[in-house]
Amino acid sequence: MSITLDLPPKIEALLRQRAESNGQDISQMAIAVLTLGLSLDDNDFWLSQTWVDKLTLKNGSND
């Protein structure tokens, strides 16, 4: 399955950085992150969304 995501620049940079530091392709890292996020229970998932929102706003991105 193929999907297209429009990520805020800061999130994309973090994803690329993590993939490079682990010697993985960005697609493999995106799958790992999605898998982890989807494995969280509802409370933890929404808590992580709050963290992402704060990270994105803190770095001046409102994409």
Secondary structure, 3 states (H helix, E strand, C coil): CCCCCCCCHHHHHHHHHHHHHCCCCHHHHHHHHHHHHHHCCHHHHHHHHHHHHHHHHHCCCCC
